[in-house]
Amino acid sequence: MLEPFKEPVFITKPLLPEIEELSAMLEAIWASNQLSNNGTMVKQLERELAGYLGSEQLSVFSNGTVALQIACRALRLSGEVITTPFTFAATVHSLMWSNIKPVFCDIEEDTFNINPDCIEALITQDTTAILPVHVFGRPCNVEKIQKIADKYGLKVLYDAAHTFGVKIDGKPVSAFGDVSMFSFHATKVYHTIEGGALTFNTPYLKERADLLRNFGILDTGTVMEPGTNGKLNEVQAAVGILLLKKVEAEIEGRKKVTELYRKYLDNIPGITVSSDVEGVTHNYPYFVIKIDRDEYGLSCDEVFSKLKEYNVISRRYFYPLCSNFQCYRDIPSAAASRLPIANKVADSVLSLPLHGRLPADHVEKICDIIKGIRP
Ligand SMILES: Cc1ncc(COP(=O)(O)O)c(C=O)c1O
């Protein structure tokens, strides 16, 4: 019988800058007396992120959710937008906050991403865009999605919250679609404690988003339109500048942990793990297992609870499905009968603890527990 971990092994552990380096940055900010409003740190962070993410047109925001809402406005989306139910609440909420009706599309069973083959049937006269999510860092079928968007004159807004630094055949994910949103929440591979970024395919969209994140104010005498407050502050931007120097090592560490999980979980009946996709540069944001209840002998929920008894804190991302939330379940496209794969996937996937510094013996023990609790 395995002993539980003495301390909880959390789902993730945030990457932190060296405190001495951060202190030096804080001293510079204190000396400047500018704490917010597009200061030196924010400008430097935007330049460096643009380079790292390979997107000339990039702006940072106070969080990814506000960034998504601003993107909806910058793109002038209205009516209906086709999206996935298998995502974090913020994706769909951002549409509702923009007075846009979400239309749920089923997902692919192997990638967990929106199924492009199901999109066309959902397009109506009111559809203005597609909002796909690169779920768990695995890129969507960007070619097929773009073809559909071009055929019907739709915008494509990617929720790229999980795909910091991901590339498809050497091209950054931000190269696809009109706008991509990256979340810099503390739980992400790269973060600014709270924060986010948008990348744009035209300078015009960046100009509009920059205006919208600053209340719509063009200059002291001119307010162009009802904007919001989506500004990142200088202290968080400093954290972002420092973490950009550490993110490669973090991704490398996550890759090693992921490979260990894959090795130790191989050949457990009823447990399926994902593998890398050829041509994709991955960033390893989550380690997800798919549990076949009949074959493994326990449901996802039961595994979650048993792991907790061993002090292993897993997460049921993304359960419940957005389409089953009380606020969305009455939308016709939310019916479970129309989203069979999404409902099946949400019932069977579990995220295990992952960060770049998770010790190898912890990974091995978590996998031993998963083997050991099988009835
Ligand atoms: C898929 C997805 N979309 C949107 C968000 C919202 O980002 P934020 O927390 O930065 O507002 C998150 C994560 O938090 C996410 O995982």
The ligand as a Gaussian input file, in Angstrom:
#p B3LYP/6-31G(d) Opt

LIG

0 1
 C       -9.270000      28.294000     -22.601000
 C       -9.229000      29.523000     -21.735000
 N       -9.808000      30.644000     -22.179000
 C       -9.802000      31.767000     -21.443000
 C       -9.186000      31.822000     -20.216000
 C       -9.260000      33.087000     -19.439000
 O       -8.030000      33.681000     -19.244000
 P       -7.775000      34.635000     -17.976000
 O       -7.784000      33.771000     -16.758000
 O       -6.414000      35.205000     -18.263000
 O       -8.832000      35.662000     -17.955000
 C       -8.559000      30.655000     -19.714000
 C       -7.847000      30.566000     -18.441000
 O       -7.889000      31.130000     -17.462000
 C       -8.598000      29.472000     -20.482000
 O       -8.057000      28.335000     -20.033000

